């Protein structure tokens, strides 16, 4: 059985240490047709920042 990601064509990375530009939402990112979101970053990626980002994604 092929892995589900073999059919993905677009993945978006979101950084919990960075804010979205004014007027942008995670719902709008999802509406672009992206197949998946990767949560990651390089600085101050803490549990608090990740939980806050995941909370924003669920709204």
KOLMARKE-151685 format. One line per 4 residues: number of its first residue (from 1); their letters; for each residue y, x, z of N, C-alpha, C. Coordinates in steps of 0.02 Angstrom, whole numbers, padded with zeros to 5 digits. Layout:
BEGIN
NUM> A> Y:X:Z:Y:X:Z:Y:X:Z | ...
END
This chain:
BEGIN
1> XXXX> -00058:00042:00000:00000:00000:00000:00062:00045:00000 | 00109:00035:-00048:00168:00077:-00050:00215:00063:00009 | 00251:00114:00029:00299:00107:00084:00355:00060:00062 | 00381:00019:00108:00434:-00029:00089:00497:00004:00061
5> XXXX> 00512:00065:00082:00574:00097:00059:00568:00124:-00012 | 00510:00122:-00041:00504:00148:-00109:00543:00106:-00160 | 00559:00045:-00142:00597:00001:-00187:00671:-00002:-00169 | 00692:00034:-00118:00763:00034:-00100:00804:00070:-00153
9> XXXX> 00864:00045:-00165:00909:00078:-00212:00974:00100:-00179 | 00988:00075:-00118:01050:00094:-00085:01042:00093:-00009 | 01063:00147:00023:01061:00152:00096:01131:00172:00119 | 01155:00140:00173:01221:00156:00200:01214:00187:00269
13> XXXX> 01247:00244:00279:01247:00277:00344:01309:00255:00383 | 01300:00234:00445:01356:00217:00488:01355:00264:00548 | 01414:00287:00567:01421:00336:00620:01450:00301:00682 | 01412:00299:00738:01436:00264:00797:01498:00296:00828
17> XXXX> 01516:00355:00807:01575:00389:00834:01638:00374:00794 | 01631:00337:00739:01688:00322:00696:01698:00247:00690 | 01760:00228:00685:01777:00157:00676:01781:00141:00602 | 01768:00079:00587:01777:00056:00518:01851:00050:00504
21> XXXX> 01872:00061:00442:01943:00050:00425:01963:-00023:00438 | 02026:-00033:00453:02050:-00101:00467:02030:-00149:00411 | 02007:-00208:00431:01988:-00259:00383:01916:-00255:00359 | 01881:-00201:00376:01811:-00195:00356:01766:-00216:00413
25> XXXX> 01708:-00243:00396:01659:-00265:00446:01590:-00242:00425 | 01545:-00240:00473:01476:-00223:00457:01444:-00278:00415 | 01466:-00340:00425:01441:-00395:00384:01459:-00384:00311 | 01519:-00358:00299:01541:-00344:00230:01498:-00289:00200
29> XXXX> 01480:-00240:00241:01435:-00187:00216:01368:-00217:00196 | 01341:-00260:00238:01277:-00292:00223:01282:-00334:00159 | 01340:-00365:00148:01349:-00406:00089:01353:-00366:00024 | 01359:-00300:00028:01362:-00260:-00033:01295:-00254:-00067
33> XXXX> 01242:-00274:-00031:01175:-00269:-00060:01138:-00206:-00038 | 01166:-00171:00011:01131:-00112:00036:01063:-00132:00063 | 01014:-00090:00053:00946:-00106:00074:00933:-00088:00147 | 00972:-00041:00174:00960:-00019:00243:01021:00015:00270
37> XXXX> 01026:00016:00336:01078:00053:00371:01046:00109:00410 | 01075:00168:00406:01053:00224:00446:01108:00235:00498 | 01089:00238:00561:01137:00250:00615:01130:00323:00635 | 01184:00360:00628:01182:00431:00647:01249:00463:00640
41> XXXX> 01256:00522:00667:01318:00559:00663:01308:00630:00688 | 01363:00665:00695:01358:00735:00714:01391:00751:00780 | 01436:00709:00804:01471:00724:00866:01471:00663:00912 | 01469:00675:00975:01471:00624:01028:01432:00560:01012
45> XXXX> 01374:00568:00983:01330:00510:00973:01295:00499:01039 | 01321:00452:01076:01294:00437:01142:01259:00370:01141 | 01221:00356:01192:01188:00291:01198:01241:00236:01198 | 01296:00247:01233:01350:00197:01237:01377:00182:01167
49> XXXX> 01392:00234:01128:01419:00223:01060:01368:00187:01015 | 01305:00206:01020:01254:00175:00978:01245:00102:00998 | 01241:00088:01063:01235:00018:01085:01294:-00024:01062 | 01354:00004:01066:01413:-00032:01044:01409:-00047:00969
53> XXXX> 01388:00002:00930:01380:-00007:00858:01327:-00060:00843 | 01270:-00057:00877:01217:-00106:00865:01240:-00176:00884 | 01281:-00181:00937:01309:-00246:00955:01354:-00272:00900 | 01396:-00228:00872:01440:-00248:00816:01399:-00269:00755
57> XXX> 01343:-00235:00742:01301:-00252:00685:01269:-00321:00692 | 01256:-00341:00754:01221:-00404:00765:01268:-00464:00763 | 01333:-00452:00756:01380:-00508:00755:01397:-00530:00686
END
